[in-house]
Amino acid sequence: MEKSLSHHIKNVPIPEWARKSAFLALLLLISALSMRAAQQHEEMQNLYRQYRDTPSEELYKLGRTFLEQQKLDEAMVCFSIVGNRYSPKMNSDEKRICAYALNNAGGISQLRSSYSTAFSYYKKAMQVADEPIHQTYNNIAGIYLFFNDYQNARKYLTQAFDVSLEQKNWESLSNALQNIIFLSWKVDSLTFLQPRIERYRSADSIPHDVRYDYTVRIADGTIAASKGHYQEAIRIFSGIDSEDSAQSSFSVSYNAPLYVAKCYMALNDYDQALHYLKAVEEETRRNEDTYMLMYVYNLQITCCQRAGDAEAARKVKYDLLNLKDSVNTAEELEKIKNIEFFDEVDKYEKQVIELNQQKNSRTIIAAISCLALLVVALFFIVTIIQNRRLWESNKELYRKNDELVHQADFEKEQRAANKKKIDGFIEKIAAMQQTIDGLQTTSAAPAVDPLCPQSLDAEEASDETAPCAQLPVEQSTIVEKVYQQLDDVDFICQPDLTVERLAKAIGIHDRYVSQAINEGMSKNFNTLLNEYRVREACKRLTDFDTYGQLTNETIAEGLGYKSRSHFTRTFKKITGLTPSQYQKMAKAM
């Protein structure tokens, strides 16, 4: 019987020198943070003192100047002051300045990947202005598009199109239509484009300039593709001049080659599609457009898979996973910076009115810092004690799991040896049976397979009271076949592996296989499969020569898991450690 990777977590301490060193490092860190906080406090106060009495229109223009100079902190202070001056009693022009300031503050937040903060600024800008601001709708749509919420992205892009058309802002109108076209290509749904394309063509007094021609060509190619006329669409997109694209007001010039690649994919010409996708990939790298680069990688993977080039698909998938890892790391770092920055902005924004009365602000901050230092120090001491115990507990868990993995390998070898012996006995018995059959003078009744799913007729197989349904003597045979099949690493690493596929592989009806697993192994199929996969994961996580350069997400995918989070939860449930902890313990042992 296979053993489960069970565990019991225990708590044990770490060396004394580590506690003292960590405590000293913490003191130095908090001292540095306190000094930095005081310095930032003084800088923010100076900015607010300098700009708090500046007229809104002048301060907004100053913020735009800072933004063009990439001085985002100074620009953010200017826009925040202007935006927070909003009052319902303002006239329309003053409200519009406040709304534009809030929209720009949202743009800075979005540049720093603080999407929730950016979203709140955009929504507030929409509430402040008497008339809709088309840029705000486009910006909100961009946030939803980043998070793959295509329904809301389409909603706001449609509103951006309508508002731009109503206000006759032709540049914004072209941008909105091009974004709608791109979104439609991305979700493979072009049905709602036709009326907006017609409205764009027939817009009153719209200038027929380079931007207009470029947008119309993109629209014509899209319409042709939506009707299945891919060769005509390719001709239209390929005829777009790169200079027209660069002057079209759209932020990138590689959307036409991207559409060409999609058309070739629809024609199953994957070599041509990959050729154009490679060109788009180079352009996205030069523009540092991470979102578009991930989309191009996904298209390349699809092309390679459909073309039957599994190795090329694997390489692109590896690049995509590395890109996702780097993006996630950068986003987390940016979020930390944004939390610090916007927390300071919000704090000092509320203190502007009371700046003259706060004579002892530095003393208060120092007192708070000392109190925080004391609290953190106490918490850190408790954490060190718990970590010491946890380290020893993790060592014990790793040792036990490693023993179980080796024991499972031993049992696998034993099963293989036993199967070899049994196969030899079966061959001898078959030879003897053949000899006996030759000596018989009358025909024997046809033999019935003791496992019987293939030998019973449909009526008998569906009868729950049939003798074979109870598996009185063959259950151990089924269990042995299950073990032998699951010993195949390539088999258990298939995604979406089910008990039906297992049953088909060993040639036995899935009902009997499921019954044998539940009764003979005292567990269900999913539990059994996860134990085998986790055991293989333990080997790969500690095989640094072969798998050391791969991320845990890549290893999880190679084991048949659809997500890293599912793999981590399953691994911890069975071993008591996360994959990262297991690797760390393996390096330390």
C-alpha positions in Angstrom: 0.0 0.0 0.0 1.3 3.5 -1.0 2.2 5.7 1.9 0.8 9.3 2.2 3.1 12.2 2.7 1.7 13.2 6.1 3.1 15.7 8.5 2.9 17.3 12.0 4.2 20.8 12.4 6.3 21.5 15.5 8.0 24.7 16.7 11.7 24.9 17.7 14.2 28.1 18.3 17.2 29.4 16.1 20.8 30.5 17.2 21.3 33.3 19.7 23.7 35.2 17.4 21.1 35.4 14.7 18.6 37.0 17.0 21.1 39.7 18.1 22.3 40.4 14.6 18.7 40.7 13.3 17.7 43.0 16.2 20.7 45.3 15.5 19.9 45.4 11.8 16.3 46.3 12.6 17.4 49.2 14.9 19.6 50.5 12.1 16.9 50.2 9.5 14.2 51.9 11.6 16.6 54.7 12.5 17.3 55.2 8.7 13.6 55.1 7.9 12.8 57.7 10.7 15.5 60.0 9.3 14.1 59.6 5.8 10.5 60.1 7.0 11.5 63.4 8.7 13.3 64.5 5.5 10.3 63.7 3.3 8.1 65.5 5.8 10.2 68.6 5.5 10.3 68.4 1.7 6.5 68.0 1.4 5.9 70.9 3.8 8.1 73.1 1.7 6.3 72.2 -1.5 2.9 72.8 0.1 4.1 76.2 1.5 5.4 77.2 -1.9 2.3 76.3 -3.9 -0.7 76.4 -1.6 -1.5 80.1 -2.4 -0.8 79.8 -6.2 -3.9 80.3 -8.3 -5.4 77.1 -9.7 -4.9 77.8 -13.4 -1.3 78.8 -12.9 -0.6 75.9 -10.6 -2.2 73.5 -13.1 0.1 74.8 -15.9 3.1 74.4 -13.6 2.1 70.8 -12.9 1.9 70.1 -16.7 5.4 71.6 -17.0 6.7 69.3 -14.2 5.0 66.4 -15.9 6.7 67.1 -19.3 10.0 67.3 -17.4 9.3 63.9 -15.8 9.2 65.4 -12.3 6.3 63.3 -11.2 6.5 64.1 -7.4 6.3 67.9 -8.0 3.6 67.4 -10.6 1.6 65.2 -8.3 1.7 67.9 -5.5 0.4 70.6 -7.9 -2.4 68.4 -9.3 -3.4 67.2 -5.8 -3.7 70.8 -4.5 -5.7 71.9 -7.5 -8.0 68.9 -7.4 -8.8 69.2 -3.7 -9.8 72.8 -4.1 -13.0 71.7 -5.8 -16.2 73.1 -4.6 -19.7 72.7 -6.0 -20.0 76.5 -5.9 -17.2 76.9 -8.5 -18.0 78.0 -12.1 -17.7 75.6 -15.0 -14.2 76.7 -16.0 -12.8 76.3 -12.4 -14.5 72.9 -12.1 -12.9 71.8 -15.4 -9.4 72.8 -14.2 -10.0 70.7 -11.1 -11.2 67.8 -13.2 -8.2 67.9 -15.5 -5.9 68.1 -12.5 -7.5 65.0 -11.0 -7.2 63.2 -14.4 -3.5 64.0 -14.5 -3.0 62.9 -11.0 -4.7 59.6 -12.0 -2.3 59.4 -15.0 0.7 59.7 -12.7 -0.7 57.0 -10.4 -1.3 54.7 -13.4 2.3 55.3 -14.6 3.4 54.0 -11.1 1.1 51.0 -11.4 -1.1 52.1 -8.6 -4.3 51.3 -10.5 -6.8 51.5 -7.6 -5.5 55.1 -6.7 -5.6 56.0 -10.4 -9.1 54.7 -10.7 -10.3 56.8 -7.7 -8.8 60.0 -9.3 -10.5 59.3 -12.6 -13.9 58.6 -11.1 -13.6 61.8 -9.0 -12.6 63.8 -12.2 -15.8 62.5 -13.8 -17.9 63.7 -10.9 -16.2 67.1 -10.7 -16.6 68.3 -14.3 -19.9 69.7 -15.6 -19.1 68.1 -19.0 -17.6 64.7 -19.6 -13.9 64.4 -20.2 -13.1 62.0 -23.0 -9.5 61.4 -21.8 -10.9 60.0 -18.5 -13.1 57.4 -20.2 -10.1 56.2 -22.3 -7.9 56.1 -19.1 -10.5 54.0 -17.2 -10.8 51.7 -20.1 -7.0 51.2 -20.1 -7.1 50.1 -16.5 -9.9 47.6 -17.2 -8.0 46.3 -20.3 -4.9 45.8 -18.2 -6.8 43.5 -15.9 -8.5 41.7 -18.8 -12.0 43.0 -17.9 -13.0 43.4 -21.5 -16.7 44.1 -20.9 -16.0 47.2 -18.8 -13.1 48.2 -21.1 -15.5 48.1 -24.1 -18.2 50.1 -22.1 -15.8 53.0 -21.3 -14.2 53.0 -24.8 -17.7 53.3 -26.3 -18.4 56.2 -24.0 -15.0 57.8 -24.9 -16.0 57.5 -28.6 -19.4 59.0 -28.1 -18.1 61.9 -25.9 -15.3 62.7 -28.4 -17.7 62.7 -31.3 -20.1 65.0 -29.5 -17.3 67.4 -28.5 -15.7 67.1 -32.0 -12.3 66.2 -30.5 -11.1 64.3 -33.6 -7.7 63.1 -32.1 -9.5 61.6 -29.2 -12.2 60.1 -31.5 -9.5 58.4 -33.6 -7.8 57.1 -30.5 -11.1 55.7 -29.2 -12.0 53.9 -32.4 -8.5 52.4 -32.8 -8.7 51.2 -29.2 -12.1 49.7 -29.8 -10.7 47.9 -32.9 -7.8 46.5 -31.0 -10.0 45.3 -28.2 -12.3 43.7 -30.8 -9.4 41.8 -32.3 -8.2 40.7 -28.9 -11.5 39.1 -28.0 -12.3 38.0 -31.5 -15.6 39.8 -31.6 -16.0 42.4 -34.3 -19.8 42.6 -34.6 -20.3 45.8 -32.6 -17.7 47.8 -34.7 -19.7 48.5 -37.9 -22.0 51.2 -36.6 -19.1 53.1 -34.9 -17.0 52.9 -38.1 -19.9 54.3 -40.1 -20.4 57.1 -37.6 -16.6 57.9 -37.8 -16.7 58.1 -41.6 -19.8 60.3 -41.6 -18.8 62.6 -38.8 -19.6 66.2 -39.6 -16.5 68.4 -40.4 -14.0 65.8 -39.4 -10.7 66.7 -41.1 -9.5 64.1 -43.7 -5.9 64.2 -42.6 -3.2 61.6 -42.0 -4.8 60.5 -38.8 -8.2 60.1 -40.5 -6.7 58.1 -43.4 -4.8 55.8 -41.1 -7.9 55.1 -38.9 -10.1 54.4 -42.0 -7.5 51.9 -43.4 -7.4 50.1 -40.1 -11.2 50.1 -40.1 -11.4 48.8 -43.7 -9.0 46.0 -42.9 -11.0 45.1 -39.9 -14.3 44.9 -41.8 -12.7 42.7 -44.5 -11.3 40.4 -41.8 -14.7 40.2 -40.0 -16.2 38.9 -43.3 -13.5 36.3 -43.7 -11.7 38.1 -46.5 -8.3 37.7 -44.9 -6.2 38.2 -48.1 -7.9 41.5 -48.8 -7.4 42.5 -45.1 -3.7 41.6 -45.4 -3.4 43.8 -48.5 -5.0 46.7 -46.7 -2.9 46.4 -43.5 0.3 45.8 -45.5 -0.3 49.0 -47.5 -0.4 51.2 -44.4 2.8 53.4 -44.4 4.8 53.3 -41.2 5.0 57.2 -41.3 1.2 57.4 -41.4 1.1 55.1 -38.5 3.5 57.2 -36.5 1.5 60.4 -37.2 -1.9 58.7 -36.5 -2.1 59.8 -32.9 -2.2 56.2 -31.8 0.5 55.5 -29.3 2.2 52.7 -31.2 3.0 51.9 -34.9 2.9 48.1 -34.7 -0.9 47.4 -34.6 -1.1 47.0 -38.4 1.6 44.2 -38.6 -0.2 42.6 -35.6 -3.4 42.5 -37.5 -1.6 41.0 -40.5 -0.3 38.3 -38.2 -3.8 37.6 -36.9 -5.1 37.2 -40.5 -2.3 34.8 -41.4 -3.2 32.8 -38.3 -6.8 32.6 -39.5 -5.5 31.3 -42.9 -3.4 28.7 -41.0 -0.2 30.2 -42.5 1.7 30.1 -39.2 5.2 30.8 -40.7 4.0 34.1 -42.1 2.2 34.9 -38.9 5.3 34.2 -36.8 7.3 36.4 -39.2 5.1 39.4 -38.5 4.8 38.6 -34.8 8.6 38.6 -34.5 8.7 42.1 -36.0 6.0 43.2 -33.6 8.0 41.7 -30.7 11.1 43.7 -31.6 9.0 46.9 -31.8 7.3 46.3 -28.4 10.7 45.6 -26.8 12.0 49.0 -28.1 8.9 50.7 -26.8 9.1 48.8 -23.5 5.4 47.9 -23.9 5.2 45.0 -21.5 1.4 44.4 -21.8 1.6 44.2 -25.7 4.7 42.0 -25.5 2.8 39.5 -23.3 0.0 39.5 -25.8 2.4 38.9 -28.7 4.0 36.0 -26.8 0.6 34.4 -26.3 0.0 34.6 -30.1 3.4 33.1 -30.8 2.7 30.2 -28.5 -0.6 29.6 -30.3 1.1 29.7 -33.7 3.9 27.3 -32.6 1.4 24.8 -31.1 -0.9 24.8 -34.2 2.2 24.4 -36.4 3.2 21.4 -34.3 6.5 22.9 -33.1 6.3 22.0 -29.4 9.9 23.0 -28.8 9.4 26.5 -30.1 6.2 26.9 -28.1 8.0 25.7 -25.0 10.8 28.3 -25.5 8.3 31.2 -26.0 6.3 30.0 -23.0 9.4 30.1 -20.9 10.1 33.7 -22.1 6.5 34.6 -21.2 6.8 33.1 -17.7 10.0 35.0 -17.1 8.4 38.2 -18.3 5.4 37.7 -16.0 7.8 37.0 -13.1 9.7 40.3 -13.8 6.4 42.3 -14.2 5.0 40.9 -11.0 8.2 41.8 -9.1 8.3 45.3 -10.6 4.6 45.9 -9.8 5.1 44.9 -6.2 8.0 47.2 -5.8 6.1 50.1 -7.4 3.1 49.4 -5.1 5.3 49.8 -2.1 6.7 53.1 -3.4 3.2 54.3 -4.2 1.9 53.4 -0.8 4.7 55.5 0.8 4.3 58.4 -1.6 0.5 58.7 -1.6 0.4 58.2 2.2 2.7 61.2 2.6 0.6 63.2 0.1 -2.6 62.5 1.9 -1.2 63.1 5.3 0.4 66.5 4.5 -2.5 67.5 2.3 -4.8 67.4 5.4 -2.2 69.3 7.4 -1.8 72.3 5.0 -4.4 74.4 6.9 -2.7 73.8 10.3 0.9 74.2 9.2 1.4 77.5 11.1 0.0 76.0 14.3 2.1 72.8 14.2 5.3 74.1 15.9 6.3 70.8 17.4 5.5 68.5 14.4 9.1 67.0 14.3 8.9 66.2 18.0 5.6 64.4 17.5 7.1 62.4 14.6 10.1 61.5 16.7 7.9 60.4 19.5 5.8 58.3 17.2 8.9 56.8 15.6 10.3 55.9 19.1 7.0 54.3 20.0 6.8 52.4 16.7 10.4 51.3 17.2 9.5 49.9 20.6 6.4 48.1 19.3 8.3 46.7 16.3 11.2 45.6 18.5 8.9 43.6 20.8 7.1 42.1 17.9 10.5 41.2 16.3 11.7 39.4 19.4 8.6 37.3 19.5 9.0 36.6 15.8 12.6 35.5 16.2 11.6 33.0 18.9 8.9 31.6 16.7 11.2 31.5 13.7 13.8 29.5 15.6 11.2 26.9 16.4 9.8 27.0 12.9 13.2 26.4 11.3 13.8 23.2 13.3 10.2 22.1 12.6 10.8 22.6 8.8 14.0 20.6 9.0 12.2 17.7 10.5 9.4 18.0 7.9 11.9 18.0 5.1 13.7 15.0 6.5 10.5 13.0 6.9 9.3 13.9 3.4 12.7 13.1 1.9 12.5 9.6 3.6 9.0 9.1 2.2 10.1 10.0 -1.3 13.0 7.5 -1.1 10.6 4.9 0.3 8.2 5.4 -2.5 11.0 5.0 -5.1 12.0 1.7 -3.4 8.4 0.5 -3.5 8.2 1.5 -7.2 11.3 -0.6 -7.9 9.8 -3.5 -6.0 6.6 -3.3 -7.9 8.6 -3.3 -11.2 10.5 -6.4 -10.1 7.3 -8.2 -9.0 5.6 -7.4 -12.2 8.5 -8.9 -14.1 8.2 -12.1 -12.1 4.4 -12.2 -12.5 4.8 -11.7 -16.3 7.1 -14.7 -16.4 4.6 -16.8 -14.5 1.8 -15.7 -16.8 3.8 -16.7 -19.8 4.4 -20.2 -18.3 0.8 -20.6 -17.4 -0.2 -19.5 -20.9 2.1 -22.1 -22.4 0.7 -24.8 -20.1 -2.9 -23.7 -21.0 -2.1 -24.0 -24.6 -0.8 -27.5 -24.1 -4.0 -28.5 -22.2 -6.2 -27.0 -24.8 -4.5 -29.0 -27.4 -5.3 -32.2 -25.5 -9.0 -31.4 -25.0 -11.4 -33.1 -27.4 -14.4 -30.8 -26.8 -14.7 -27.0 -26.9 -14.8 -25.2 -23.5 -17.2 -22.4 -22.8 -15.7 -19.0 -23.6 -13.7 -17.7 -20.7 -14.9 -14.6 -19.0 -12.5 -11.9 -18.0 -12.6 -11.7 -14.1 -12.5 -8.0 -14.4 -15.4 -8.3 -16.9 -16.0 -4.7 -18.2 -15.1 -5.8 -21.7 -16.7 -9.3 -21.6 -20.1 -8.6 -20.2 -22.9 -7.5 -22.5 -24.5 -4.1 -22.1 -27.3 -5.3 -19.9 -25.1 -7.3 -17.6 -22.5 -4.4 -17.4 -25.1 -2.0 -16.3 -26.6 -4.3 -13.6 -25.3 -3.1 -10.3 -26.0 -6.5 -8.7 -23.7 -8.4 -11.1 -21.0 -10.4 -9.4 -18.2 -8.4 -11.1 -19.5 -5.2 -9.7 -18.4 -6.3 -6.2 -14.8 -7.2 -7.3 -14.5 -9.9 -4.7 -11.0 -11.2 -5.6 -9.7 -8.9 -8.4 -9.5 -5.6 -6.5 -5.8 -6.1 -5.6 -5.0 -6.7 -9.3 -6.7 -3.4 -10.2 -4.8 -1.6 -7.4 -1.5 -3.1 -8.7 -2.3 -1.9 -12.3 -3.1 1.6 -10.9 0.3 1.7 -9.1 2.1 0.6 -12.2 0.4 3.2 -14.4 1.0 6.0 -12.0 4.7 5.1 -11.7 4.9 6.5 -15.3 6.0 10.2 -14.6 4.9 11.4 -18.1 1.4 10.0 -17.5 0.8 11.7 -14.2 2.1 15.0 -15.4 -0.6 15.3 -18.1 -3.0 18.3 -17.5 -6.6 17.5 -16.8 -5.8 13.9 -15.9 -9.0 12.0 -14.7 -9.9 8.6 -13.4 -11.5 7.9 -16.7 -8.2 8.5 -18.6 -6.5 6.3 -16.0 -9.0 3.5 -16.5 -8.7 3.7 -20.2 -4.9 3.5 -19.9 -5.0 0.2 -17.9 -8.0 -1.2 -19.9 -10.5 -1.4 -17.1 -13.9 0.3 -16.7 -13.6 3.5 -14.7 -16.3 2.5 -12.2 -14.2 -0.5 -11.0 -11.0 1.6 -11.0 -12.6 4.3 -8.9 -14.0 1.6 -6.5 -10.6 -0.1 -6.2 -8.9 3.2 -5.4 -11.5 4.2 -2.8 -11.8 0.9 -1.1 -8.3 -0.7 -1.7 -6.2 2.5 -1.1 -8.6 4.3 1.3 -8.4 7.6 -0.7 -9.9 9.1 -3.8 -8.3 9.5 -7.2 -7.4 13.2 -6.8 -5.7 12.6 -3.5 -3.7 9.7 -5.0 -2.7 11.7 -8.1 -1.6 14.8 -6.0 0.6 12.5 -3.8 2.4 11.2 -6.9 2.8 14.7 -8.4 4.0 16.2 -5.2 6.5 13.3 -4.8 7.8 14.1 -8.3 7.8 17.8 -7.4 10.1 17.1 -4.4 12.6 15.5 -6.8 12.6 18.3 -9.3 12.8 21.0 -6.6 15.9 19.5 -5.3 17.5 18.6 -8.7 19.3 21.9 -9.0 21.4 20.8 -12.0 18.3 20.0 -14.2 15.6 22.3 -12.8 17.5 25.0 -10.9 17.0 27.7 -13.6 13.2 27.2 -13.7 10.6 29.1 -11.7 8.2 27.3 -9.4 5.4 28.3 -11.8 7.2 26.5 -14.7 7.7 23.4 -12.5 4.1 23.5 -11.5 3.0 23.6 -15.2 5.3 20.7 -16.0 3.6 18.6 -13.4 0.1 19.2 -14.8 -1.1 22.0 -12.5 -2.9 24.9 -14.2 -1.8 27.5 -11.7 1.1 28.2 -9.3 -1.3 28.9 -6.5 -3.0 25.5 -6.8 0.4 23.7 -6.9 1.6 25.6 -3.8 -1.6 24.8 -1.8 -1.5 21.1 -2.7 2.3 20.9 -2.0 1.9 22.5 1.4 -1.1 20.4 2.3 0.8 17.2 1.6 4.3 18.0 2.8 3.7 20.8 5.4 6.1 23.1 3.5 5.7 25.4 0.5 7.8 24.6 -2.6 10.1 27.6 -1.8 10.6 26.4 1.8 11.3 22.9 0.6 14.0 24.1 -1.8 15.5 26.3 0.9 15.6 23.4 3.3 17.2 21.2 0.6 20.0 23.8 0.0 20.6 24.1 3.8 20.7 20.4 4.6 
